[in-house]
């Protein structure tokens, strides 16, 4: 079925919001959290566990949600890749294979950008800091870090990004089945929230680390969608009356 004039005029308008304003708001929220909520929330979690990260090696948090969650995200990406390649040359599948390809690029790029930032920002995990079971002083994001403190990589949160990267499902469903776009967005948000909270409970990340990861993932997803839209005159969807 061909796209209706209404769908062709609405979809581009739905693609525009979010890239700059939402990402900037999330980054500001991350900064505010770092200033006022990070240590208070981490301290409460630390004290609730008996002034120790007693859940650090929890089977549920470490084995199931950390290792298992990472594997699940990787398997989901591989599954989408196999399905896309398998149906790439099938004419009847072209309406979803190209959006799926953009989804794959967005998820991979999101995790890659977060990994690069982790390798360059050199911020400590809560469990490494004095007052949280460690022995290092807290060094803020833009402060000079003494060489003797090493080069850790805890900001942004990579594991949370493994979930938040799937907010790109919003744009996949926007192109394929628009009525499911918010479900796709909710799935990515829920995965990132669960993965991130699990790591916070283990002492691996502050709250702001997760919010920053969400900001990166959403910005990347919006950017991939915008770049793809600029390269084509139409939209990859059909009406679903």
Backbone as CSV, one residue per row, in Angstrom:
resi,resn,N_x,N_y,N_z,CA_x,CA_y,CA_z,C_x,C_y,C_z
1,UNK,0.854,-1.187,0.000,0.000,0.000,0.000,0.890,1.238,0.000
2,UNK,0.606,2.199,-0.801,1.446,3.400,-0.869,1.127,4.330,0.273
3,UNK,2.089,5.186,0.590,1.918,6.106,1.709,0.899,7.166,1.365
4,UNK,0.107,7.542,2.322,-0.877,8.589,2.118,-0.225,9.941,2.250
5,UNK,-0.814,11.013,1.653,-0.238,12.352,1.783,-0.101,12.783,3.229
6,UNK,-1.063,12.343,4.078,-0.985,12.737,5.488,0.249,12.178,6.151
7,UNK,0.543,10.882,5.883,1.702,10.265,6.522,2.990,10.902,6.051
8,UNK,3.023,11.327,4.787,4.247,11.916,4.255,4.515,13.292,4.832
9,UNK,3.484,13.978,5.271,3.701,15.302,5.840,3.946,15.241,7.338
10,UNK,3.417,14.203,7.999,3.567,14.133,9.452,4.917,13.573,9.859
11,UNK,5.390,12.536,9.170,6.603,11.855,9.606,7.813,12.764,9.674
12,UNK,8.100,13.614,8.628,9.267,14.481,8.757,9.189,15.395,9.972
13,UNK,7.977,15.845,10.312,7.838,16.706,11.481,8.127,15.936,12.762
14,UNK,7.815,14.636,12.765,8.082,13.840,13.955,9.560,13.548,14.117
15,UNK,10.312,13.609,13.030,11.733,13.299,13.111,12.540,14.459,13.681
16,UNK,12.033,15.696,13.542,12.841,16.858,13.887,13.056,17.052,15.385
17,UNK,12.038,16.936,16.254,12.272,17.225,17.664,13.241,16.235,18.292
18,UNK,14.011,16.716,19.236,14.774,15.792,20.052,16.268,15.856,19.935
19,UNK,16.817,15.999,18.739,18.260,15.889,18.583,18.990,16.887,19.457
20,UNK,18.770,18.168,19.250,19.491,19.168,20.018,18.833,19.447,21.364
21,UNK,17.529,19.806,21.400,16.960,20.204,22.695,16.956,19.103,23.738
22,UNK,16.515,17.894,23.370,16.440,16.831,24.365,17.832,16.427,24.829
23,UNK,18.784,16.339,23.898,20.136,15.939,24.279,20.794,16.974,25.180
24,UNK,20.582,18.242,24.882,21.149,19.299,25.723,20.529,19.251,27.117
25,UNK,19.208,19.046,27.179,18.537,18.953,28.471,19.102,17.787,29.285
26,UNK,19.324,16.649,28.627,19.868,15.485,29.324,21.293,15.737,29.807
27,UNK,22.086,16.409,28.995,23.446,16.719,29.411,23.456,17.678,30.597
28,UNK,22.577,18.662,30.579,22.466,19.575,31.708,22.013,18.811,32.955
29,UNK,21.064,17.895,32.772,20.599,17.083,33.899,21.735,16.243,34.467
30,UNK,22.571,15.698,33.581,23.719,14.912,34.044,24.671,15.773,34.851
31,UNK,24.897,16.986,34.383,25.797,17.883,35.108,25.223,18.246,36.481
32,UNK,23.931,18.548,36.513,23.293,18.877,37.782,23.325,17.688,38.734
33,UNK,23.116,16.488,38.182,23.176,15.297,39.021,24.566,15.120,39.594
34,UNK,25.582,15.389,38.778,26.961,15.256,39.248,27.248,16.234,40.366
35,UNK,26.611,17.407,40.309,26.857,18.423,41.316,26.089,18.187,42.611
36,UNK,24.893,17.632,42.506,24.036,17.604,43.695,23.498,16.239,44.105
37,UNK,23.429,15.294,43.172,22.788,14.021,43.492,23.734,12.828,43.535
38,UNK,24.786,12.866,42.753,25.651,11.700,42.619,26.103,11.129,43.957
39,UNK,26.779,11.929,44.727,27.388,11.438,45.965,26.333,11.126,47.026
40,UNK,25.258,11.912,47.057,24.203,11.651,48.034,23.531,10.306,47.745
41,UNK,23.215,10.057,46.485,22.566,8.798,46.111,23.510,7.612,46.308
42,UNK,24.765,7.764,45.879,25.734,6.681,46.050,25.991,6.412,47.530
43,UNK,26.041,7.464,48.332,26.255,7.277,49.774,25.106,6.502,50.395
44,UNK,23.884,6.809,49.979,22.722,6.105,50.523,22.772,4.626,50.146
45,UNK,23.103,4.329,48.886,23.220,2.939,48.456,24.331,2.222,49.222
46,UNK,25.450,2.914,49.408,26.600,2.348,50.116,26.247,2.024,51.564
47,UNK,25.569,2.945,52.243,25.210,2.734,53.643,24.140,1.650,53.786
48,UNK,23.225,1.575,52.826,22.186,0.548,52.877,22.771,-0.859,52.768
49,UNK,23.952,-0.961,52.194,24.612,-2.262,52.056,25.637,-2.517,53.156
50,UNK,25.552,-1.724,54.228,26.446,-1.934,55.364,27.788,-1.270,55.192
51,UNK,27.810,-0.089,54.553,29.052,0.643,54.289,30.042,-0.214,53.507
52,UNK,29.526,-0.946,52.580,30.334,-1.764,51.665,29.464,-2.093,50.462
53,UNK,30.105,-2.295,49.336,29.349,-2.677,48.131,29.139,-4.187,48.168
54,UNK,28.262,-4.599,49.075,28.048,-6.032,49.278,27.351,-6.699,48.098
55,UNK,26.748,-5.911,47.229,26.083,-6.456,46.042,26.997,-6.472,44.817
56,UNK,28.259,-6.112,45.018,29.185,-5.999,43.884,29.275,-7.297,43.100
57,UNK,29.297,-8.424,43.808,29.421,-9.716,43.148,28.117,-10.513,43.187
58,UNK,27.012,-9.796,43.312,25.706,-10.443,43.343,25.462,-11.227,42.053
59,UNK,24.881,-12.401,42.215,24.575,-13.229,41.038,23.582,-12.513,40.129
60,UNK,22.587,-11.880,40.732,21.576,-11.187,39.930,22.172,-9.973,39.230
61,UNK,22.911,-9.144,39.973,23.421,-7.901,39.405,24.623,-8.112,38.501
62,UNK,25.577,-8.926,38.942,26.801,-9.112,38.183,26.632,-10.144,37.066
63,UNK,26.130,-11.314,37.420,26.040,-12.397,36.431,24.870,-12.208,35.474
64,UNK,23.686,-11.975,36.031,22.478,-11.903,35.200,22.347,-10.567,34.467
65,UNK,22.386,-9.456,35.214,22.112,-8.160,34.597,23.336,-7.527,33.950
66,UNK,24.538,-7.775,34.500,25.730,-7.179,33.911,26.231,-8.026,32.739
67,UNK,26.707,-9.219,33.043,27.228,-10.077,31.974,26.114,-10.557,31.040
68,UNK,25.022,-11.018,31.646,23.911,-11.500,30.832,23.263,-10.406,30.018
69,UNK,23.115,-9.227,30.616,22.518,-8.112,29.887,23.371,-7.673,28.714
70,UNK,24.678,-7.646,28.914,25.582,-7.293,27.825,25.482,-8.310,26.695
71,UNK,25.440,-9.586,27.047,25.320,-10.636,26.032,23.982,-10.534,25.304
72,UNK,22.913,-10.242,26.038,21.597,-10.109,25.419,21.583,-8.978,24.396
73,UNK,22.186,-7.840,24.738,22.244,-6.714,23.804,23.045,-7.084,22.567
74,UNK,24.155,-7.776,22.766,24.979,-8.192,21.636,24.249,-9.193,20.744
75,UNK,23.535,-10.136,21.360,22.787,-11.123,20.593,21.643,-10.465,19.830
76,UNK,20.994,-9.470,20.451,19.919,-8.757,19.765,20.459,-8.034,18.537
77,UNK,21.613,-7.391,18.690,22.228,-6.688,17.554,22.595,-7.681,16.456
78,UNK,23.189,-8.804,16.841,23.569,-9.818,15.856,22.343,-10.395,15.166
79,UNK,21.258,-10.580,15.910,20.036,-11.098,15.320,19.449,-10.158,14.285
80,UNK,19.444,-8.870,14.607,18.953,-7.882,13.643,19.862,-7.848,12.414
81,UNK,21.159,-7.970,12.628,22.104,-7.981,11.511,21.843,-9.158,10.585
82,UNK,21.705,-10.351,11.147,21.476,-11.551,10.330,20.163,-11.424,9.557
83,UNK,19.099,-10.980,10.230,17.807,-10.839,9.565,17.874,-9.811,8.437
84,UNK,18.586,-8.723,8.678,18.692,-7.671,7.668,19.470,-8.156,6.451
85,UNK,20.604,-8.798,6.680,21.403,-9.306,5.565,20.654,-10.393,4.799
86,UNK,19.922,-11.234,5.512,19.199,-12.338,4.886,18.110,-11.824,3.943
87,UNK,17.457,-10.733,4.333,16.330,-10.215,3.546,16.690,-8.971,2.724
88,UNK,17.967,-8.609,2.690,18.353,-7.331,2.083,17.903,-7.211,0.628
89,UNK,18.037,-8.290,-0.132,17.705,-8.249,-1.558,16.273,-8.719,-1.851
90,UNK,15.500,-8.916,-0.811,14.103,-9.314,-1.014,13.258,-8.061,-1.201
91,UNK,12.653,-7.873,-2.367,11.905,-6.634,-2.631,10.838,-6.330,-1.594
92,UNK,10.117,-7.364,-1.153,9.033,-7.131,-0.205,9.518,-6.718,1.181
93,UNK,10.804,-6.912,1.458,11.352,-6.585,2.782,12.068,-5.245,2.817
94,UNK,12.140,-4.576,1.684,12.908,-3.330,1.638,12.339,-2.244,2.524
95,UNK,11.067,-2.336,2.829,10.453,-1.304,3.670,10.972,-1.343,5.104
96,UNK,11.553,-2.486,5.529,12.080,-2.541,6.900,13.584,-2.799,6.961
97,UNK,14.200,-3.295,5.868,15.628,-3.606,5.938,16.481,-2.348,6.044
98,UNK,16.117,-1.308,5.326,16.909,-0.072,5.422,16.763,0.600,6.794
99,UNK,15.561,0.719,7.343,15.461,1.200,8.721,16.214,0.313,9.708
100,UNK,16.219,-1.006,9.459,16.962,-1.920,10.337,18.454,-1.664,10.231
101,UNK,18.927,-1.365,9.033,20.347,-1.046,8.856,20.713,0.217,9.632
102,UNK,19.829,1.200,9.617,20.088,2.421,10.382,20.059,2.134,11.878
103,UNK,19.176,1.244,12.294,19.141,0.837,13.706,20.466,0.210,14.115
104,UNK,20.988,-0.669,13.285,22.273,-1.317,13.577,23.391,-0.288,13.690
105,UNK,23.413,0.661,12.773,24.448,1.694,12.796,24.325,2.536,14.067
106,UNK,23.092,2.906,14.427,22.884,3.757,15.601,23.314,3.056,16.888
107,UNK,22.940,1.783,17.041,23.310,1.041,18.253,24.821,0.883,18.341
108,UNK,25.445,0.503,17.226,26.891,0.316,17.227,27.620,1.637,17.468
109,UNK,27.177,2.700,16.819,27.827,4.001,16.984,27.658,4.531,18.401
110,UNK,26.497,4.314,18.991,26.261,4.785,20.365,27.236,4.145,21.339
111,UNK,27.358,2.825,21.269,28.267,2.134,22.184,29.722,2.502,21.901
112,UNK,30.050,2.749,20.637,31.419,3.133,20.291,31.760,4.519,20.835
113,UNK,30.835,5.462,20.723,31.077,6.818,21.232,31.229,6.792,22.747
114,UNK,30.376,6.045,23.432,30.485,5.937,24.890,31.814,5.301,25.284
115,UNK,32.229,4.261,24.554,33.512,3.618,24.849,34.669,4.596,24.647
116,UNK,34.594,5.408,23.603,35.647,6.403,23.354,35.688,7.446,24.478
117,UNK,34.522,7.902,24.911,34.479,8.877,26.000,35.024,8.291,27.296
118,UNK,34.701,7.023,27.569,35.236,6.365,28.761,36.760,6.347,28.742
119,UNK,37.317,6.166,27.555,38.771,6.059,27.431,39.462,7.409,27.494
120,UNK,38.699,8.498,27.393,39.316,9.828,27.359,39.000,10.687,28.584
121,UNK,37.888,10.416,29.273,37.513,11.267,30.409,38.236,10.880,31.700
122,UNK,38.594,9.615,31.863,39.375,9.138,33.011,38.745,9.516,34.352
123,UNK,37.494,9.130,34.527,36.832,9.352,35.811,36.705,8.035,36.565
124,UNK,36.740,8.133,37.890,36.702,6.942,38.741,35.289,6.418,38.923
125,UNK,35.206,5.132,39.230,33.959,4.521,39.667,33.777,4.831,41.148
126,UNK,32.546,4.853,41.647,32.342,5.096,43.077,33.157,4.160,43.969
127,UNK,33.247,2.874,43.636,33.937,1.920,44.506,35.444,2.168,44.617
128,UNK,35.983,3.061,43.758,37.401,3.408,43.822,37.675,4.624,44.700
129,UNK,36.625,5.315,45.130,36.787,6.595,45.810,36.789,6.459,47.326
130,UNK,37.541,7.337,47.959,37.545,7.405,49.423,36.135,7.746,49.902
131,UNK,35.699,7.058,50.926,34.344,7.228,51.424,33.375,6.224,50.846
132,UNK,33.810,5.540,49.790,32.978,4.516,49.153,33.720,3.178,49.066
133,UNK,34.669,2.987,49.966,35.410,1.739,49.983,36.732,1.765,49.252
134,UNK,37.028,2.863,48.550,38.290,2.982,47.821,39.242,3.928,48.512
135,UNK,40.285,4.337,47.797,41.281,5.215,48.406,41.644,6.415,47.538
136,UNK,40.929,6.629,46.455,41.254,7.748,45.569,40.399,8.965,45.897
137,UNK,40.937,10.154,45.735,40.134,11.368,45.898,39.251,11.569,44.673
138,UNK,38.133,12.235,44.863,37.240,12.502,43.740,37.812,13.625,42.885
139,UNK,37.900,13.400,41.584,38.337,14.416,40.628,37.192,14.642,39.650
140,UNK,36.685,15.864,39.598,35.542,16.170,38.748,35.912,16.060,37.272
141,UNK,34.899,16.085,36.435,35.069,15.829,35.004,36.086,16.753,34.350
142,UNK,36.016,18.045,34.626,36.884,18.997,33.940,38.069,19.456,34.793
143,UNK,38.288,18.796,35.915,39.431,19.134,36.754,40.683,18.393,36.282
144,UNK,41.852,18.982,36.606,43.115,18.326,36.269,43.276,17.072,37.117
145,UNK,43.655,15.982,36.478,43.827,14.712,37.183,45.311,14.411,37.329
146,UNK,45.814,14.299,38.566,47.224,13.957,38.768,47.571,12.624,38.108
147,UNK,48.739,12.556,37.516,49.146,11.344,36.797,49.203,10.130,37.703
148,UNK,49.504,10.339,38.960,49.636,9.224,39.888,48.336,8.511,40.196
149,UNK,47.200,9.097,39.796,45.908,8.478,40.069,45.493,7.497,38.979
150,UNK,46.334,7.342,37.961,46.011,6.392,36.904,45.012,6.952,35.918
151,UNK,44.509,6.089,35.048,43.583,6.503,33.995,42.390,5.555,33.951
152,UNK,41.482,5.664,34.937,40.309,4.791,34.939,39.340,5.176,33.818
153,UNK,38.322,4.382,33.632,37.336,4.648,32.585,35.931,4.318,33.047
154,UNK,35.320,5.265,33.769,33.982,5.002,34.311,32.930,6.008,33.866
155,UNK,33.286,6.906,32.971,32.306,7.909,32.536,32.402,8.099,31.033
156,UNK,31.269,7.977,30.317,29.917,7.602,30.753,29.825,6.105,31.062
157,UNK,28.614,5.652,31.324,28.409,4.258,31.721,28.202,3.385,30.487
158,UNK,29.145,2.490,30.237,29.072,1.655,29.035,27.948,0.635,29.120
159,UNK,27.748,0.051,30.302,26.724,-0.987,30.389,25.332,-0.388,30.211
160,UNK,25.083,0.753,30.820,23.799,1.426,30.609,23.613,1.772,29.139
161,UNK,24.707,2.146,28.485,24.627,2.470,27.059,24.227,1.257,26.226
162,UNK,24.594,0.058,26.692,24.183,-1.149,25.994,22.678,-1.307,25.950
163,UNK,21.985,-0.694,26.905,20.525,-0.678,26.886,19.987,0.566,26.217
164,UNK,20.528,1.733,26.605,20.029,2.992,26.061,20.258,3.117,24.555
165,UNK,21.243,2.417,24.017,21.482,2.482,22.579,20.250,2.070,21.790
166,UNK,19.391,1.255,22.414,18.195,0.765,21.714,17.058,1.773,21.704
167,UNK,17.278,2.992,22.204,16.274,4.037,21.990,16.141,4.330,20.498
168,UNK,17.135,3.885,19.714,17.053,4.019,18.257,15.895,3.221,17.683
169,UNK,15.311,2.307,18.463,14.111,1.600,18.012,12.968,2.576,17.725
170,UNK,13.004,3.745,18.352,11.981,4.760,18.076,11.963,5.088,16.595
171,UNK,13.136,5.307,16.023,13.206,5.691,14.619,12.964,4.509,13.690
172,UNK,13.337,3.306,14.138,13.040,2.124,13.340,11.529,1.957,13.193
173,UNK,10.821,2.018,14.306,9.376,1.849,14.236,8.696,3.055,13.603
174,UNK,9.270,4.232,13.735,8.710,5.410,13.078,8.650,5.205,11.571
175,UNK,9.648,4.493,11.038,9.692,4.235,9.603,8.876,3.024,9.184
176,UNK,8.767,2.033,10.079,8.155,0.754,9.710,6.723,0.624,10.220
177,UNK,6.516,0.953,11.466,5.193,0.839,12.093,5.057,1.963,13.109
178,UNK,4.696,3.156,12.666,4.737,4.353,13.531,4.002,4.223,14.852
179,UNK,2.932,3.444,14.875,2.171,3.343,16.133,2.966,2.641,17.235
180,UNK,4.065,1.960,16.873,4.899,1.251,17.845,6.140,2.052,18.244
181,UNK,6.265,3.274,17.744,7.518,4.012,17.974,7.761,4.298,19.455
182,UNK,6.706,4.598,20.204,6.894,4.889,21.621,7.187,3.612,22.416
183,UNK,6.675,2.499,21.943,7.012,1.222,22.572,8.504,0.934,22.381
184,UNK,9.007,1.199,21.166,10.432,1.014,20.914,11.285,1.914,21.785
185,UNK,10.870,3.172,21.913,11.599,4.105,22.777,11.574,3.635,24.221
186,UNK,10.403,3.186,24.681,10.273,2.718,26.064,11.151,1.495,26.318
187,UNK,11.272,0.612,25.314,12.108,-0.584,25.476,13.566,-0.195,25.702
188,UNK,14.066,0.763,24.920,15.438,1.222,25.099,15.642,1.907,26.440
189,UNK,14.680,2.745,26.831,14.788,3.433,28.112,14.763,2.451,29.278
190,UNK,13.885,1.456,29.195,13.780,0.481,30.279,15.048,-0.360,30.384
191,UNK,15.575,-0.803,29.244,16.809,-1.598,29.265,17.954,-0.808,29.871
192,UNK,18.116,0.442,29.456,19.185,1.270,29.996,19.002,1.554,31.475
193,UNK,17.752,1.788,31.888,17.470,2.062,33.301,17.810,0.860,34.173
194,UNK,17.405,-0.324,33.738,17.680,-1.539,34.512,19.177,-1.817,34.570
195,UNK,19.848,-1.753,33.405,21.294,-1.986,33.377,22.027,-0.958,34.233
196,UNK,21.614,0.295,34.131,22.287,1.354,34.876,22.089,1.239,36.369
197,UNK,20.857,0.954,36.795,20.591,0.828,38.227,21.350,-0.358,38.821
198,UNK,21.454,-1.432,38.049,22.210,-2.592,38.526,23.653,-2.223,38.812
199,UNK,24.237,-1.420,37.948,25.622,-1.008,38.141,25.773,0.000,39.274
200,UNK,24.786,0.856,39.446,24.835,1.781,40.578,24.778,1.023,41.893
201,UNK,23.961,-0.007,41.960,23.860,-0.813,43.179,25.163,-1.542,43.482
202,UNK,25.949,-1.830,42.452,27.230,-2.510,42.636,28.362,-1.528,42.959
203,UNK,28.093,-0.222,42.835,29.122,0.777,43.073,29.963,1.076,41.857
204,UNK,29.502,0.668,40.676,30.294,0.825,39.457,30.111,2.182,38.791
205,UNK,28.984,2.849,39.056,28.724,4.122,38.379,27.896,5.046,39.261
206,UNK,28.079,6.330,39.013,27.208,7.344,39.593,25.989,7.532,38.685
207,UNK,24.961,8.157,39.227,23.738,8.424,38.473,24.018,9.221,37.205
208,UNK,24.876,10.222,37.312,25.146,11.084,36.157,25.817,10.327,35.020
209,UNK,26.543,9.270,35.331,27.186,8.475,34.292,26.137,7.865,33.369
210,UNK,25.033,7.415,33.965,23.966,6.803,33.183,23.212,7.838,32.361
211,UNK,22.938,8.994,32.961,22.224,10.044,32.239,23.046,10.527,31.053
212,UNK,24.356,10.643,31.250,25.223,11.053,30.149,25.203,10.018,29.025
213,UNK,25.158,8.737,29.372,25.080,7.687,28.365,23.788,7.786,27.569
214,UNK,22.687,8.052,28.256,21.415,8.224,27.569,21.478,9.410,26.608
215,UNK,22.087,10.505,27.049,22.208,11.670,26.186,22.994,11.348,24.923
216,UNK,24.088,10.628,25.075,24.906,10.243,23.922,24.113,9.342,22.980
217,UNK,23.442,8.342,23.535,22.710,7.382,22.704,21.570,8.054,21.947
218,UNK,20.858,8.955,22.608,19.755,9.637,21.939,20.283,10.571,20.853
219,UNK,21.366,11.273,21.142,21.944,12.175,20.144,22.427,11.400,18.921
220,UNK,23.059,10.252,19.144,23.540,9.435,18.032,22.364,8.906,17.224
221,UNK,21.329,8.404,17.896,20.162,7.881,17.184,19.504,8.960,16.335
222,UNK,19.356,10.158,16.890,18.778,11.267,16.126,19.670,11.642,14.952
223,UNK,20.971,11.638,15.167,21.909,12.018,14.111,21.876,11.028,12.951
224,UNK,21.853,9.735,13.268,21.794,8.720,12.211,20.516,8.879,11.407
225,UNK,19.397,9.110,12.085,18.135,9.281,11.382,18.141,10.532,10.513
226,UNK,18.679,11.620,11.025,18.722,12.868,10.261,19.627,12.733,9.042
227,UNK,20.792,12.128,9.221,21.712,11.949,8.097,21.086,11.097,7.011
228,UNK,20.377,10.048,7.416,19.707,9.194,6.437,18.600,9.952,5.723
229,UNK,17.870,10.808,6.456,16.787,11.575,5.850,17.317,12.581,4.834
230,UNK,18.472,13.181,5.114,19.045,14.150,4.182,19.495,13.494,2.878
231,UNK,19.821,12.211,2.943,20.341,11.516,1.770,19.250,10.962,0.869
232,UNK,17.999,11.014,1.316,16.923,10.484,0.495,15.788,11.502,0.432
233,UNK,15.100,11.589,-0.684,14.035,12.580,-0.818,12.752,12.193,-0.117
234,UNK,12.501,10.890,0.067,11.254,10.425,0.655,11.441,9.909,2.047
235,UNK,10.478,9.167,2.528,10.521,8.569,3.846,10.296,7.081,3.707
236,UNK,10.886,6.311,4.621,10.797,4.854,4.547,9.630,4.324,5.369
237,UNK,8.451,4.593,4.875,7.304,4.068,5.595,6.127,3.950,4.660
238,UNK,5.163,3.192,5.079,3.889,3.108,4.398,2.795,3.406,5.408
239,UNK,1.673,3.765,4.911,0.564,4.046,5.817,0.096,2.760,6.459
240,UNK,-0.368,2.877,7.679,-0.886,1.714,8.413,-2.283,2.045,8.892
241,UNK,-3.176,2.164,7.944,-4.562,2.528,8.284,-5.262,1.355,8.957
